[in-house]
Amino acid sequence: MRKKHRALFVFGAYLIVAGLVGYLSNPEKAATALLSGGAFGVLSMLCGLLLKRGQTWATWMGFGLCSFLALVFTWRATVGWMAYAGGQSEKFFAAALISSMLVGALLTLKTLWPERS
């Protein structure tokens, strides 16, 4: 259980930092990066806090949140890499950042995956 709440907390903190980095890389066009990174980061950290306090259902809430984010990050990273491959070199940083967020979501999902007895 300890590993699961830490994974959610670390992932949430990473989302907040990644949202801030995304925003700072392009403040005119990336305001949503700050808002979405912050909101989903706080939700992930809240799941971790609830899990630490013994609310085992928070594992499923965190699993659902990370699954949703993995789908969104897959879509956004694909769009970003396709734009970069199509000659839009300015899309490289955003595509790489979103890809790193996808890796974080997948690693967190791996930690949250239900154990079989």
C-alpha positions as CSV (number, residue, x, y, z in Angstrom):
1,M,0.0,0.0,0.0
2,R,2.9,2.4,0.8
3,K,4.3,2.1,-2.6
4,K,0.9,3.0,-4.2
5,H,0.3,6.1,-2.3
6,R,3.9,7.3,-3.0
7,A,3.5,6.6,-6.7
8,L,0.3,8.7,-6.9
9,F,1.9,11.5,-4.9
10,V,5.1,11.6,-7.0
11,F,3.1,11.4,-10.2
12,G,0.9,14.3,-9.1
13,A,4.0,16.4,-8.2
14,Y,5.5,15.6,-11.6
15,L,2.3,16.7,-13.4
16,I,2.4,20.0,-11.6
17,V,6.0,20.6,-12.5
18,A,5.5,19.5,-16.1
19,G,2.5,21.8,-16.4
20,L,4.6,24.7,-15.1
21,V,7.5,23.8,-17.4
22,G,5.1,23.6,-20.4
23,Y,3.6,27.0,-19.5
24,L,7.0,28.6,-19.1
25,S,8.2,27.3,-22.4
26,N,5.4,29.1,-24.2
27,P,3.3,31.4,-22.0
28,E,1.2,32.8,-24.8
29,K,-0.1,29.4,-26.1
30,A,0.3,27.0,-23.1
31,A,-1.9,28.4,-20.3
32,T,-3.9,25.2,-20.3
33,A,-0.7,23.2,-19.5
34,L,-0.5,25.1,-16.2
35,L,-4.1,24.6,-15.4
36,S,-4.4,21.0,-16.4
37,G,-1.1,20.0,-15.0
38,G,-2.0,21.6,-11.7
39,A,-5.5,20.2,-11.5
40,F,-4.7,16.6,-12.4
41,G,-1.5,16.8,-10.3
42,V,-3.6,17.9,-7.3
43,L,-6.1,15.1,-8.0
44,S,-3.4,12.5,-8.1
45,M,-1.8,13.8,-4.9
46,L,-5.3,13.7,-3.3
47,C,-5.7,10.1,-4.3
48,G,-2.3,9.3,-2.7
49,L,-3.2,11.1,0.5
50,L,-6.5,9.3,0.8
51,L,-4.8,6.0,0.1
52,K,-2.2,6.8,2.8
53,R,-5.1,7.4,5.2
54,G,-6.5,4.0,4.6
55,Q,-9.1,4.7,2.0
56,T,-8.4,1.7,-0.3
57,W,-11.0,2.8,-2.9
58,A,-8.6,5.7,-3.7
59,T,-6.5,3.1,-5.5
60,W,-9.2,2.6,-8.0
61,M,-9.8,6.3,-8.3
62,G,-6.1,6.8,-9.0
63,F,-6.1,3.9,-11.4
64,G,-9.0,5.5,-13.3
65,L,-7.3,8.9,-13.3
66,C,-4.0,7.5,-14.6
67,S,-5.8,5.4,-17.2
68,F,-7.6,8.5,-18.5
69,L,-4.4,10.6,-18.5
70,A,-2.5,7.8,-20.3
71,L,-5.1,7.9,-23.1
72,V,-5.0,11.7,-23.3
73,F,-1.2,11.8,-23.3
74,T,-1.0,9.1,-26.0
75,W,-3.3,11.1,-28.2
76,R,-1.5,14.4,-27.5
77,A,2.0,13.0,-27.9
78,T,1.0,11.3,-31.2
79,V,-0.3,14.6,-32.5
80,G,2.8,16.5,-31.3
81,W,5.2,14.0,-32.9
82,M,3.3,13.9,-36.1
83,A,3.5,17.8,-36.3
84,Y,7.2,17.6,-35.5
85,A,7.8,15.0,-38.2
86,G,5.8,17.2,-40.6
87,G,8.3,20.0,-40.3
88,Q,7.1,21.9,-37.2
89,S,10.3,21.9,-35.3
90,E,8.8,24.0,-32.5
91,K,6.6,21.1,-31.5
92,F,9.6,19.0,-30.3
93,F,9.6,20.3,-26.8
94,A,5.9,19.9,-26.2
95,A,5.9,16.4,-27.8
96,A,8.8,15.3,-25.6
97,L,7.2,16.7,-22.4
98,I,3.9,15.1,-23.1
99,S,5.7,11.8,-23.9
100,S,7.4,12.0,-20.5
101,M,4.0,12.5,-18.8
102,L,2.8,9.4,-20.6
103,V,5.7,7.4,-19.3
104,G,4.9,8.7,-15.8
105,A,1.2,7.7,-16.1
106,L,2.2,4.2,-17.3
107,L,4.7,3.7,-14.5
108,T,2.1,4.8,-12.0
109,L,-0.5,2.4,-13.5
110,K,2.1,-0.4,-13.2
111,T,2.4,0.4,-9.5
112,L,-1.4,0.6,-9.0
113,W,-2.1,-2.6,-11.0
114,P,-4.1,-5.0,-8.7
115,E,-2.2,-7.9,-7.3
116,R,-3.4,-11.4,-7.9
117,S,-3.6,-13.7,-5.0
